[in-house]
Amino acid sequence: GPSAVTKPPLSKAEPVSFEPRGVGAINIFGPSMSLFGTFPQTMNRIASNPNPNGAFSFVTWSKDSTTGEYSLWHIFEANKAFHFRCYPRILHGIYDIEWLKEPESPSITILNIDFCP
């Protein structure tokens, strides 16, 4: 019967390309700047829009962040190349990152985001 082939994990020293490229039904894209000026963003969660005609293709956020920041992504193809636009957003109107980092300030952790059908 068929046998499984495994590869060793990627070394931390190997470079990672952020150029958009096709991977099955999705694309790899980035990097981008966060709402607070951090470059690159440190998002570790992603949700895709099931509606192919939707304004945004993906939403990303960090489950480890307590600032309530997320980003909406518009991915499109033009001139036989993939392009992206990133729109960083926040769940509240507080843009003072120093205050948000204070232990007594409220924390906002995004656990999950889904697109409405």
Stockholm file with secondary structure:
# STOCKHOLM 1.0

chainA/1-117         GPSAVTKPPLSKAEPVSFEPRGVGAINIFGPSMSLFGTFPQTMNRIASNPNPNGAFSFVTWSKDSTTGEYSLWHIFEANKAFHFRCYPRILHGIYDIEWLKEPESPSITILNIDFCP
#=GR chainA/1-117 SS CCCCCCCCCCCTTSCCCCSCEEETTEEECCCCCCTTSCSSCCCCEEEECSCTTSSCSEEEECTTCSBCEEEEEEEEEETTEEEEEEEEEESSSCCCHHHHHSTTSCCBCCCCCCCCC
#=GC SS_cons         CCCCCCCCCCCTTSCCCCSCEEETTEEECCCCCCTTSCSSCCCCEEEECSCTTSSCSEEEECTTCSBCEEEEEEEEEETTEEEEEEEEEESSSCCCHHHHHSTTSCCBCCCCCCCCC
//
